[in-house]
Amino acid sequence: MSDLSNFDPNSVGLKSNNIFGLPFSEDQAELVLLPVPWEVTVSYRAGTANGPEKIFNAAMQVDLYDPDVQDGWKKGFHMLPVDGDIRAKSDHFREQAAGIIAAMMDGESVEDNKLLKGQLDEINSAAQSMIDWVYEKTKGLLMKGKKTGLVGGDHSTPLGFIKALSEVHNGFGILQIDAHADLRVAYEGFTYSHASIMYNVLQQIPEVKKLVQVGIRDYCNEELDIINQSNGRIATFFDKDIKAQQYEGVTWKEICKQVVDELPQKVYISFDIDGLDPKLCPNTGTPVPGGFETEQIFYLIKMLHQSGRQIIGFDLNEVSGGDETGDSIDAIVGARVLFKLCNYMVAG
């Protein structure tokens, strides 16, 4: 445990410390965060590879008092350094992926183009390597007894982490906050596309017994078929249906209870920032009108905690760094979402 006798939680956050200005080393912290600066397959706007660094910087402005989980920070939060090799590979393969996506939008067949097909194979191989790296890193943390969270990067990044958790927890559910269903099969030819994360989870990780999606408002027929044919393994709370219930007098508390009731005892939270109202994440890769205020999702997580369910891990992804010439609200919102997730992760 870190010596907090000389730490003033009311003072300015010191970057010489760690995330949220907290003076905890990896060994001292109860919760360790793995940043994954990867955005190879983003299909609209880039910037999420900058997310971990931008969130870290914005986190220095987060006050440490949380009325829902008071003094949670005293258990220790620590973010590992951003891996320069992962970031360099992301930048390299992102450029290649952008060329493939542009060719597809022009109607060109990637399978019939030897150069593009070769690049696509390289990208899929690189993505597998990233997933393996995340698996090894998070498995190591779990074996040390650390509570663990992941900070992306795009939404493809947590697959390896969820695999690592499946070797520790025999049966759990995923609470997905998202504008997108992410159930596409190898979207745009990328096996590990950000738009395919939940499809890959369900195909590869049988220990995930239930996927509960909240806020979905941008999806295709193929994804709807997967939901409808899942035999109850997927429960989707579409944004349109949530809003209709509210318009007709159903309270948010009642809707949150519906969501929580669908989840098993152990829960992993996958929080795509675009699940929020896009005014809170205007630079995210694929913003969609609709969504939630942060307090609505915080209330949902509070109800999840109060139900007695165990949060076994989480990811926060698709937080864009925004314009490189200046700061954006995205990182500020992302830092506060991250703090709330951290606090509930360590809450008793």
DRENNUTOR-871613 format. One record per residue (C-alpha): z, x, y; residue in one letter. Coordinates in steps of 0.02 Angstrom, whole numbers, padded with zeros to 5 digits, always signed. Example, Ala and Ser with C-alpha at 12.3 -4.5 7.8 and 13.67 -1.06 7.14 Angstrom:
BEGIN
+00390+00615-00225a +00357+00684-00053s 
This chain:
BEGIN
+00000+00000+00000m -00044+00063+00173s +00094+00106+00296d +00076-00027+00431l +00223+00031+00537s +00108+00107+00668n -00028-00027+00657f -00035-00157+00794d -00128-00313+00732p -00135-00377+00911n -00228-00226+00980s -00413-00180+00985v -00498-00151+00818g -00523+00034+00784l -00686+00085+00703k -00595+00240+00641s -00507+00120+00525n -00610+00003+00416n -00675-00176+00414i -00585-00287+00541f -00504-00128+00607g -00385-00124+00458l -00306+00041+00404p -00334+00025+00217f -00422+00148+00104s -00515+00090-00051e -00365+00134-00160d -00242+00042-00047q -00343-00118-00025a -00322-00267-00139e -00499-00327-00095l -00648-00209-00087v -00816-00258-00013l -00982-00185-00072l -01119-00184+00061p -01297-00200-00008v -01428-00169+00129p -01575-00238+00032w -01710-00359+00093e -01868-00314-00002v -01928-00490-00043t -01885-00585+00116v -02030-00703+00140s -02024-00743+00325y -01919-00633+00441r -01835-00466+00407a -01670-00402+00474g -01542-00443+00340t -01537-00263+00278a -01446-00228+00442n -01321-00365+00401g -01179-00261+00325p -01177-00137+00469e -01191-00272+00602k -01052-00374+00522i -00941-00220+00511f -00962-00188+00697n -00935-00370+00745a -00781-00378+00634a -00687-00269+00758m -00682-00422+00872q -00602-00537+00742v -00420-00579+00776d -00314-00559+00620l -00214-00720+00632y -00281-00852+00513d -00181-01015+00513p -00247-01059+00340d -00199-00894+00256v -00071-00810+00366q -00055-00621+00344d -00187-00615+00208g -00253-00456+00288w -00089-00367+00245k -00146-00361+00064k -00286-00246+00120g -00474-00265+00145f -00592-00116+00134h -00781-00105+00147m -00868+00038+00058l -00994+00141+00157p -01173+00078+00168v -01276+00173+00039d -01417+00264+00127g -01523+00279-00030d -01520+00092-00061i -01566+00060+00121r -01710+00185+00115a -01780+00105-00043k -01765-00065+00038s -01865-00009+00190d -01998+00073+00081h -02025-00071-00039f -02007-00202+00098r -02163-00132+00180e -02258-00145+00016q -02194-00321-00015a -02248-00377+00157a -02425-00320+00117g -02425-00417-00046i -02360-00575+00039i -02491-00560+00176a -02629-00542+00046a -02567-00694-00049m -02564-00797+00111m -02746-00747+00138d -02787-00817-00034g -02807-00652-00124e -02760-00639-00308s -02631-00502-00335v -02667-00498-00522e -02849-00456-00486d -02808-00318-00362n -02759-00159-00454k -02671-00082-00303l -02570-00237-00261l -02527-00269-00444k -02463-00091-00458g -02358-00111-00303q -02288-00276-00367l -02236-00192-00530d -02152-00053-00432e -02058-00178-00324i -01996-00274-00476n -01938-00112-00555s -01850-00058-00395a -01764-00227-00383a -01702-00208-00561q -01631-00038-00514s -01541-00115-00365m -01467-00249-00477i -01409-00117-00602d -01331-00017-00460w -01236-00169-00397v -01180-00207-00574y -01112-00031-00600e -01024-00026-00431k -00942-00197-00447t -00899-00175-00631k -00809-00014-00583g -00709-00103-00449l -00663-00246-00566l -00607-00122-00699m -00490-00044-00569k -00413-00215-00543g -00491-00239-00373k -00536-00409-00305k -00716-00390-00252t -00840-00464-00129g -01021-00421-00088l -01103-00415+00083v -01294-00426+00086g -01433-00402+00115g -01543-00542+00055d -01488-00669-00076h -01559-00569-00222s -01418-00443-00205t -01273-00525-00300p -01355-00545-00471l -01281-00382-00537g -01109-00430-00469f -01113-00600-00554i -01162-00512-00716k -01012-00396-00697a -00897-00545-00668l -00965-00630-00825s -00896-00486-00928e -00723-00516-00857v -00720-00707-00844h -00779-00809-00993n -00841-00963-00905g -00846-01001-00719f -00940-01099-00588g -01036-01052-00432i -01014-01141-00266l -01175-01107-00171q -01181-01140+00016i -01365-01134+00061d -01513-01219+00145a -01620-01173-00006h -01602-01211-00190a -01656-01033-00238d -01718-01096-00407l -01897-01036-00392r -01970-00941-00539v -02023-00766-00481a -02065-00827-00307y -02221-00742-00237e -02228-00640-00398g -02062-00553-00366f -01952-00571-00520t -01795-00543-00416y -01846-00636-00259s -01710-00696-00141h -01781-00869-00178a -01753-00846-00366s -01572-00790-00371i -01497-00949-00445m -01639-00970-00569y -01607-00792-00630n -01419-00822-00637v -01440-00977-00745l -01568-00893-00858q -01475-00729-00883q -01290-00771-00870i -01232-00906-00991p -01052-00882-00935e -01100-00976-00776v -01059-01151-00837k -01093-01246-00676k -01191-01220-00516l -01137-01331-00372v -01255-01322-00223q -01206-01386-00050v -01319-01413+00101g -01487-01395+00013i -01627-01456+00125r -01780-01348+00088d -01845-01351-00091y -02001-01381-00195c -02045-01499-00337n -02020-01362-00467e -01841-01334-00408e -01805-01520-00406l -01866-01531-00586d -01750-01389-00636i -01603-01479-00555i -01645-01646-00637n -01672-01567-00808q -01516-01458-00806s -01412-01581-00909n -01275-01575-00779g -01265-01385-00767r -01326-01402-00587i -01248-01523-00463a -01339-01525-00296t -01269-01601-00138f -01424-01615-00031f -01399-01604+00156d -01490-01769+00181k -01374-01860+00062d -01218-01782+00138i -01271-01837+00311k -01314-02012+00248a -01139-02030+00175q -01063-01975+00339q -01171-02096+00439y -01109-02235+00326e -00926-02194+00352g -00882-02074+00211v -00766-01938+00275t -00798-01752+00255w -00636-01742+00157k -00703-01866+00030e -00867-01772+00016i -00775-01607-00009c -00675-01687-00148k -00838-01739-00232q -00896-01558-00223v -00734-01481-00286v -00722-01606-00430d -00888-01539-00497e -00820-01361-00512l -00726-01282-00659p -00562-01189-00641q -00639-01021-00596k -00761-01017-00450v -00877-00888-00374y -00934-00925-00195i -01112-00879-00146s -01127-00905+00042f -01301-00895+00115d -01276-00900+00303i -01428-01013+00323d -01323-01152+00248g -01250-01166+00423l -01332-01250+00572d -01466-01126+00629p -01388-01117+00803k -01256-01010+00716l -01381-00898+00627c -01542-00903+00730p -01604-00736+00664n -01581-00768+00479t -01735-00744+00373g -01779-00927+00343t -01682-01043+00459p -01691-01230+00423v -01637-01373+00538p -01480-01463+00481g -01332-01381+00397g -01150-01363+00440f -01026-01301+00568e -00920-01156+00505t -00763-01264+00510e -00840-01387+00389q -00866-01251+00259i -00696-01175+00295f -00621-01346+00260y -00718-01358+00097l -00652-01187+00043i -00477-01241+00094k -00491-01394-00019m -00556-01284-00159l -00403-01173-00140h -00282-01319-00128q -00354-01391-00289s -00280-01244-00383g -00447-01169-00429r -00463-00980-00434q -00591-00891-00324i -00648-00744-00431i -00773-00666-00310g -00896-00702-00172f -01051-00644-00083d -01105-00668+00098l -01290-00643+00124n -01441-00669+00237e -01345-00622+00395v -01478-00540+00502s -01447-00399+00623g -01558-00490+00747g -01649-00400+00885d -01622-00213+00870e -01610-00201+01060t -01448-00299+01065g -01316-00400+00975d -01336-00577+00913s -01221-00720+00867i -01272-00699+00684d -01159-00549+00654a -01016-00626+00753i -01023-00784+00647v -01048-00680+00490g -00893-00576+00526a -00786-00732+00544r -00856-00809+00386v -00820-00646+00295l -00640-00642+00359f -00611-00819+00296k -00685-00777+00125l -00578-00621+00114c -00420-00716+00157n -00447-00851+00028y -00493-00720-00101m -00319-00641-00087v -00223-00804-00056a -00090-00840-00186g 
